[in-house]
Amino acid sequence: MPTPPGTSHTTNAFSWRFVTPLLTGSAINAINSSLIATALVPIAAAVHVSVGRTAVLVSALYLASAVAQPMGGKLAEEFGPRRVFLAGVLIVLAGGTVGGVGQNLTGLVVARVLIGVGSSAVYPSAMLLIRRRAAAAGLDAPPGGVLGSLMIAGAATSALGLPLGGVLVDAWGWRTTFFINLPFALLALGMAFFWIPSDLPVEGPRTLREVVTRLDVAGIVGFGGAMAALLVFLMGLPHPDWTALGLAVVAGAGLVWWELRASRPFFDVRLLGTNLALTRTYLRFALAGLCVYTVLYGLTQWLQAGRGMSSEKAGLLLLPMSALSALLVRPISQRNLVRMPLVVAAVSCLAASAGVLALTASTPIAWIVVITLVFGITLGTTISANQTALYTQVAAHQIGTAAGLFRTFGFLGSIASSALISIVFHTQVNDHRLHVIALIMVIVSVLGLIIVVTDGKIMTQSLVRPDDPPAGHRRRPDCDGGAPTGSDRDTDPRRAGAGTPISGSRQPPGGEESL
């Protein structure tokens, strides 16, 4: 149906055609983060290695994602988010194919790295596409439901990987955990190509030296080296590789030194030092991620070893947690709530962690479900509130890299949880060792609660300025009738996609229902 005369394109800015490919692509990384867990044993048998060696398939995706998330954001800012989104999905297709036909562990590691790199480019590109779409439509921010849906797809779906992997492995074998990426990637690729507006032509430096400077390749290499060394150290616990830790410290110090002098830094150290609100957002997300991923992996290991559950049943037990978190994200993000959800996230994480302290091999399943549901409250509130906070804490031209770093800190939390589980469950999985993990989770939760309640900006101020309209509404003009003072709208025409009119999209100008 054509758009009625006089109807603003704003109402159609975030139509289902624009949003659906972003959600589909963003879900790929989250599901893959846990999808492989139930396939490690059959993979080990198929490629003739020990089960312990297959753990590299988990850490490979963690490392690739931790480095590639901010790198994808940087590339999207410089060369256009649609281009990077499509390139990322193509890389996922390659990774799924390589893994599906892989014959040895090396090939499967390459596949997991490709899936991690490709899927990591999608989320920061999606955030930048949404930010620029809102600016082009004259909105101060997108409708809250758009950000909420993105977080459901990008984080709340992570718990689906365990039961999905169990079902796929039991029904069709371990190769399906790689091949399952192909239909989702093809679907996202087709929808994005036809329904997401093209980026503007890239202008600026074209020589190799200028491009290297523009991307800060040295910073990317330094960041990747520091992350890789840190991951080697953490994944090697309880047998620490002190050489790896030393390399991580040296690479990290070199990264800071370089980035303080770079004209266009990849890892903006000054931003973290001057924008303390953003730094606290990253830290809150990492601490919550540590506890949630410890439940996803540690509790499932205990259920299998301590109670004799199959991997499929243990994974299905966590489905209510994922479902509840997804239900909570949308209403919270629609109202752009920050303060109360962050308080609820911290308190619920502390309460659920304390509940794990009381679990034993004889605890009724119903109580275990209750505890995981409380963690579902933690997951749903923390991802929605922290992403809303992130969106308003950085300028429009920084949103891609900042969103990538946001996910990187989440992966740091998951890497720390893997190290914690490896140390405590190294020799035996029993009630006592589960309680040790729970005690550490309680300490982490207390730290997270302290960070929230001592944050004066969160506890005393609304995130949206009093003179701003609700998210999804147009900004009010200033006294001269122009753009509002201090607008984050990206008005530089050289920015790929910046200020692209909605009517210039590949999609029809009207007749679509906004999410």
C-alpha positions in Angstrom: 0.0 0.0 0.0 1.5 3.4 -0.9 2.5 5.9 1.7 -0.3 8.4 2.3 0.5 12.0 1.2 2.3 13.9 3.9 3.3 10.8 5.9 6.9 11.0 7.1 9.3 8.3 6.0 10.2 8.2 9.8 7.4 5.7 10.4 8.9 3.3 7.9 12.6 3.9 8.8 12.8 0.7 10.9 10.6 -1.6 8.9 10.8 -5.4 9.2 12.7 -5.5 6.0 15.5 -3.3 7.3 15.6 -5.0 10.8 15.2 -8.7 9.9 18.6 -9.2 8.2 20.4 -7.4 11.0 18.8 -9.7 13.6 19.4 -12.9 11.5 23.1 -12.1 11.0 23.6 -11.0 14.7 22.3 -14.3 16.0 25.0 -16.4 14.2 27.8 -15.4 16.5 25.8 -15.8 19.7 24.6 -19.3 18.8 28.0 -20.5 17.6 29.6 -19.5 20.9 28.0 -22.5 22.6 26.8 -24.6 19.6 30.1 -26.6 19.5 30.0 -27.7 23.1 28.0 -30.9 22.6 30.0 -31.9 19.5 33.5 -32.0 21.0 33.4 -35.7 22.0 32.3 -37.0 18.6 34.7 -34.6 16.8 37.6 -36.0 18.9 36.7 -39.5 17.8 36.3 -38.5 14.2 39.6 -36.7 13.8 41.5 -39.0 16.1 42.6 -36.6 18.8 41.9 -36.4 22.6 38.8 -34.6 23.8 41.1 -32.1 25.6 42.6 -31.0 22.3 39.2 -30.2 20.9 38.8 -27.4 23.4 40.8 -25.3 21.0 37.6 -25.1 18.8 35.9 -23.2 21.6 38.9 -20.9 22.3 39.5 -20.2 18.6 36.0 -18.6 18.2 36.4 -16.7 21.5 39.7 -15.2 20.3 38.6 -14.5 16.8 35.4 -12.8 18.1 37.2 -10.8 20.7 39.6 -9.3 18.2 37.2 -9.1 15.2 34.3 -7.4 17.0 36.0 -4.0 17.3 37.9 -4.5 14.0 34.6 -5.1 12.2 33.3 -1.9 13.8 36.3 0.1 12.6 36.0 -1.3 9.1 32.3 -0.4 9.1 33.0 3.2 10.1 35.7 3.6 7.5 34.3 1.7 4.5 30.5 1.4 5.1 28.5 -0.8 7.4 26.5 -2.6 4.6 29.7 -3.6 2.8 31.2 -5.0 6.0 28.0 -6.7 6.9 27.8 -8.5 3.6 31.5 -9.4 3.7 31.1 -10.8 7.2 28.2 -13.1 6.2 30.2 -14.3 3.2 33.1 -15.3 5.5 30.6 -17.2 7.7 29.5 -19.1 4.6 33.1 -20.0 3.9 33.7 -21.1 7.6 30.5 -23.3 7.7 31.6 -25.0 4.4 35.2 -25.6 5.5 34.1 -27.0 8.8 31.4 -29.1 7.3 33.8 -30.9 5.0 36.8 -30.7 7.3 38.9 -33.9 7.9 41.3 -32.8 10.6 41.5 -30.6 13.7 43.5 -27.9 11.9 40.8 -27.5 9.3 38.1 -27.3 11.9 40.0 -24.6 13.8 40.3 -22.6 10.6 36.6 -22.9 10.1 35.8 -21.7 13.7 38.1 -18.7 13.2 36.4 -17.9 9.9 32.9 -18.2 11.6 34.2 -16.0 14.5 35.6 -13.3 12.3 32.7 -13.2 9.9 29.9 -13.2 12.5 31.8 -10.7 14.5 31.7 -8.1 11.7 27.9 -8.3 11.7 26.9 -6.9 15.1 28.9 -3.6 15.1 27.9 -3.1 11.4 24.3 -3.5 12.5 24.6 -1.0 15.3 26.2 1.5 12.9 23.4 0.9 10.3 20.8 1.5 13.0 22.5 4.7 14.2 22.8 6.2 10.7 19.2 5.1 9.9 17.9 7.0 12.9 20.0 10.1 11.9 18.7 9.9 8.3 15.1 9.7 9.6 15.6 12.7 11.9 15.4 10.6 15.1 17.3 11.2 18.3 17.5 7.4 18.7 15.8 4.3 17.0 12.7 2.8 18.6 13.7 0.9 21.7 12.3 -2.3 20.3 14.9 -2.3 17.6 17.9 -2.2 20.0 16.1 -4.8 22.2 15.6 -7.1 19.3 19.2 -6.8 18.3 20.3 -7.8 21.7 17.9 -10.7 21.8 19.5 -11.9 18.6 23.1 -11.0 19.5 23.3 -12.2 23.1 20.1 -13.7 24.6 20.2 -16.5 22.0 23.6 -17.8 23.2 21.9 -20.3 25.5 20.1 -21.8 22.5 23.4 -23.2 21.2 23.6 -26.0 23.8 20.3 -27.7 23.2 20.4 -27.0 19.4 23.9 -28.6 19.2 22.7 -31.6 21.2 19.7 -32.1 18.9 21.8 -31.7 15.7 24.6 -34.0 16.8 22.2 -36.7 18.0 20.2 -36.6 14.8 22.7 -36.0 12.0 26.2 -35.9 13.4 28.8 -33.3 14.4 29.2 -31.8 10.9 25.8 -30.3 11.2 27.1 -27.9 13.9 29.1 -26.3 11.0 26.6 -26.8 8.1 23.8 -25.2 10.1 25.5 -21.8 9.5 24.9 -22.0 5.8 21.1 -21.5 5.6 21.2 -18.7 8.2 24.1 -17.0 6.4 22.4 -17.3 3.0 19.2 -15.9 4.3 20.9 -13.0 6.0 23.0 -12.3 2.8 20.0 -12.3 0.5 17.9 -10.1 2.8 20.7 -7.6 3.4 21.6 -7.3 -0.3 18.0 -6.5 -1.3 16.6 -4.7 1.7 19.5 -2.7 3.3 20.3 0.6 1.5 23.7 0.8 -0.3 26.5 2.7 1.3 27.7 5.9 -0.2 31.0 5.7 -2.3 34.0 5.6 -0.1 36.1 8.7 -0.3 39.4 9.5 1.2 42.9 8.0 1.2 43.5 5.2 -1.4 47.2 4.4 -1.2 48.2 1.4 0.9 50.0 3.5 3.4 47.1 5.8 3.8 44.7 2.9 4.3 47.0 1.3 6.8 47.1 4.5 8.8 43.3 5.0 8.5 42.6 1.6 9.9 45.5 1.6 12.4 46.7 -1.8 11.3 49.5 -1.7 13.9 46.9 -1.2 16.7 44.8 -4.1 15.4 47.8 -6.4 15.3 48.9 -5.3 18.8 45.4 -5.8 20.2 45.1 -9.2 18.6 48.5 -10.2 19.9 47.7 -9.1 23.5 44.3 -10.9 23.4 45.9 -14.1 21.9 48.6 -14.3 24.6 46.1 -13.6 27.3 43.8 -16.3 26.0 46.6 -18.8 25.9 47.4 -18.1 29.5 43.8 -18.3 30.7 43.0 -21.4 28.8 46.2 -23.1 30.1 45.1 -22.8 33.7 45.6 -24.5 36.2 49.0 -25.0 34.5 49.9 -21.3 33.9 52.0 -20.4 30.9 54.0 -17.5 32.4 55.6 -16.8 29.0 52.2 -16.2 27.5 51.3 -13.9 30.4 54.5 -11.9 29.9 53.8 -11.6 26.2 50.3 -10.4 27.0 51.6 -7.7 29.4 54.3 -6.5 26.9 51.9 -6.5 24.0 49.3 -4.7 26.1 51.8 -2.0 27.2 53.0 -1.6 23.6 49.4 -1.3 22.4 48.7 1.5 25.0 51.9 3.3 24.0 51.1 3.1 20.3 47.4 4.0 20.6 48.1 7.2 22.6 50.1 8.4 19.6 48.0 7.1 16.8 46.1 9.8 14.8 43.1 7.4 14.3 43.5 4.8 17.1 41.8 1.4 16.7 41.6 0.9 20.5 41.0 4.4 21.8 42.7 4.4 25.2 41.9 8.0 25.8 38.2 7.4 25.3 38.2 4.8 28.0 40.1 7.1 30.3 38.0 10.2 29.7 34.6 8.5 29.1 34.4 6.7 32.5 30.7 6.0 32.0 31.5 3.9 28.9 34.3 2.1 30.8 31.9 1.2 33.5 29.4 -0.1 30.9 32.1 -2.4 29.5 33.1 -3.6 33.0 29.5 -4.3 34.1 28.9 -6.3 30.9 32.1 -8.3 31.4 31.3 -9.2 35.1 27.8 -10.2 34.2 29.1 -12.3 31.3 31.5 -14.1 33.6 28.6 -15.3 35.8 26.2 -16.1 33.0 28.7 -18.1 30.9 29.8 -19.9 34.1 26.2 -21.1 34.4 26.0 -22.1 30.8 29.1 -24.2 30.8 29.9 -24.9 34.5 26.4 -25.9 35.6 25.9 -28.1 32.5 29.2 -29.9 33.3 28.0 -30.5 36.9 24.6 -31.7 35.7 26.3 -34.2 33.4 29.0 -35.4 35.8 27.2 -35.1 39.1 23.7 -36.1 38.1 24.3 -38.2 35.0 22.3 -36.0 32.6 22.9 -36.2 28.8 24.3 -33.1 27.1 21.0 -32.7 25.3 18.9 -32.7 28.5 21.4 -30.4 30.3 21.1 -28.0 27.4 17.3 -28.1 27.3 17.3 -27.4 31.1 18.7 -23.9 30.2 16.1 -23.1 27.6 13.7 -21.4 30.1 16.6 -19.1 31.1 17.2 -18.0 27.5 13.4 -17.6 26.9 13.0 -15.4 30.0 15.9 -13.2 29.1 14.5 -12.7 25.6 11.1 -11.7 27.0 12.7 -9.1 29.3 14.9 -7.4 26.8 12.2 -6.0 24.5 10.0 -4.1 27.1 13.1 -2.8 28.9 14.7 -1.5 25.7 11.4 -0.1 24.3 11.3 2.2 27.3 15.0 2.9 27.2 15.4 2.0 30.9 18.8 1.9 32.4 19.0 2.5 36.1 16.4 0.0 37.4 17.4 -2.8 35.0 21.1 -2.5 36.1 20.1 -2.7 39.8 17.9 -5.7 39.1 20.7 -7.3 37.1 23.2 -6.9 39.9 20.8 -8.1 42.6 19.5 -11.0 40.7 23.0 -12.1 39.7 24.0 -12.0 43.4 20.9 -13.9 44.5 21.3 -16.6 41.8 25.0 -17.1 42.6 24.1 -17.5 46.2 21.5 -20.1 45.1 24.2 -22.1 43.3 25.9 -22.4 46.7 23.0 -24.5 47.9 22.9 -26.9 45.0 23.7 -30.6 45.6 23.3 -33.8 43.6 20.0 -34.4 45.4 18.5 -30.9 44.7 15.2 -31.2 42.8 15.3 -30.2 39.2 12.6 -27.6 39.8 14.9 -25.6 42.1 17.7 -25.8 39.5 15.3 -24.4 36.9 14.3 -21.6 39.4 18.0 -20.6 39.8 18.6 -20.6 36.1 15.5 -18.4 35.6 16.9 -15.9 38.0 20.1 -15.8 35.9 17.7 -15.3 32.9 16.6 -12.1 34.7 20.3 -11.1 35.0 21.0 -11.8 31.3 17.9 -10.0 30.0 18.3 -6.9 32.1 22.0 -6.5 31.8 22.2 -6.7 28.0 19.3 -4.4 27.4 20.3 -1.7 29.9 24.0 -1.7 29.0 23.4 -1.5 25.3 21.0 1.4 25.7 23.7 3.1 27.9 26.4 2.4 25.3 24.3 3.9 22.5 24.1 7.3 24.2 27.7 7.3 25.6 29.5 7.6 22.3 29.3 9.8 19.3 27.7 8.6 16.1 31.1 8.1 14.3 32.4 5.9 17.1 29.4 3.6 17.5 30.8 0.8 15.3 34.1 0.3 17.2 32.5 1.0 20.6 29.8 -1.7 19.9 32.5 -4.1 18.9 34.5 -3.5 22.1 31.2 -4.0 24.0 31.0 -7.5 22.6 34.7 -8.0 23.2 34.3 -7.3 26.9 31.5 -9.8 26.9 33.9 -12.4 25.4 36.5 -11.5 28.0 33.9 -12.4 30.6 33.2 -15.7 28.9 37.0 -16.5 28.5 37.4 -15.8 32.3 34.5 -18.1 33.0 36.2 -20.9 30.9 39.4 -20.4 32.9 37.5 -20.5 36.2 35.8 -23.7 35.2 39.0 -25.3 34.0 40.8 -24.5 37.2 38.1 -25.7 39.7 36.8 -28.7 37.7 40.3 -29.7 36.5 40.5 -33.0 38.4 36.9 -33.7 39.5 33.4 -32.4 39.1 31.4 -32.6 42.4 29.2 -30.5 44.7 32.1 -29.1 46.6 33.9 -27.8 43.5 30.6 -26.3 42.2 30.3 -24.4 45.5 33.8 -23.0 45.1 32.7 -21.7 41.7 29.5 -20.3 43.2 31.5 -18.5 45.9 33.7 -16.8 43.3 30.5 -15.8 41.4 29.1 -14.3 44.6 32.2 -12.2 45.0 32.0 -11.1 41.3 28.3 -10.2 41.7 29.0 -8.1 44.8 31.6 -6.2 42.8 29.1 -5.7 40.0 26.5 -4.4 42.5 29.0 -2.0 44.0 29.9 -0.6 40.5 26.2 0.1 39.9 25.1 1.6 43.2 28.2 3.8 43.5 27.7 5.2 40.0 26.3 8.6 40.7 25.4 9.3 37.1 23.2 6.2 36.8 21.7 6.4 40.3 20.8 10.1 40.1 20.3 11.0 36.4 18.1 9.9 33.6 20.1 8.6 30.7 18.1 10.7 28.3 18.4 14.4 28.8 15.3 16.1 30.1 14.8 18.1 26.9 15.1 15.1 24.6 12.0 13.4 23.2 11.5 9.7 23.8 13.6 7.3 21.7 12.0 6.8 18.3 10.6 10.4 18.2 12.0 13.3 16.2 14.4 15.7 17.8 12.9 19.2 18.5 14.5 21.9 16.5 16.4 24.6 18.3 15.3 28.2 18.5 16.5 28.9 15.0 14.6 26.0 13.6 17.7 24.1 12.7 19.1 20.8 14.0 19.3 20.5 17.8 22.4 21.7 19.4 24.7 18.8 20.3 23.0 16.4 18.0 24.9 13.2 17.4 23.6 13.0 13.9 26.3 12.1 11.5 26.2 15.0 8.9 29.5 14.3 7.2 28.5 13.3 3.6 31.8 11.5 3.2 30.8 8.9 5.8 29.5 5.9 3.9 25.8 5.7 4.4 25.6 8.9 6.5 22.5 10.9 5.9 21.3 8.5 3.3 17.6 9.3 2.7 15.2 6.6 3.6 13.5 7.0 0.2 16.8 6.1 -1.5 16.7 2.6 -0.1 16.4 -0.5 -2.3 13.1 -1.2 -0.4 9.8 0.2 -1.5 9.0 3.6 -0.1 5.9 2.6 1.8 3.7 -0.2 2.9 6.0 -1.7 5.5 5.2 -2.0 9.1 7.8 -0.7 11.5 9.0 -2.9 14.3 
